[in-house]
């Protein structure tokens, strides 16, 4: 897919935001009942041992990611269970908002930058779509598929697992690929990150490692505290 960036000066801190007036209001996940307490305790331990808070990922975003991950495990959709990847689009694109978590070893394996779609917003992503040619990012859970070599080099196909939210990902050619317009130099220079045509593009120098780590059946979650998604996702509310 083609990509676009617009160099523009910014001055934003790497902090998550949870409210977009009139549209996106985060809904806090319910506390688990007694039967789920042990699992909840393990979740907290994983979050703490992976130092996710120190790297900007809220517990709320992580808890949603874990909920969907467990649902997909029960549905036998995940063949590569060791890794859980989260793109936290509540954060500024100037932040390292992609997280690859090594569940087996309780650690954060990769933390880097990731682009959102051109029509999803500027520095922050605020709009999302499952519609072809929308040039917007799609929220929800994905399963990584096979790799291929395309216009952006090594790329990773994604299967959207949520009807109405991201199930058009394959036909839209929404993939993980490397891009020169996504890197730390832009953040340090106070220049806005480039935006894709809907793909979660990652830094070119890191793309091969990221893709080879999570390819072939791992879980990816693209998060934003959009009320419409949080309340209607079957994986979060199953």
Secondary structure by P-SEA (a helix, b strand, c coil): ccccccbbbbbbcccccccccccbbbbbcccccccaaaaaaaaaaaaaaaccccccccaaaaaaaaaaaaaaaaacccccccbbbbbccccccccccbbbbccccccccbbbbbbccccccccccccccccccccbbbbbbbbbbbbbbccccbbbbbbbcccccccccccccbbbbbbccccaaaaaacbbbbbcccccccccccaaaaaaacccbbbbbbccccaaaaaccccccc
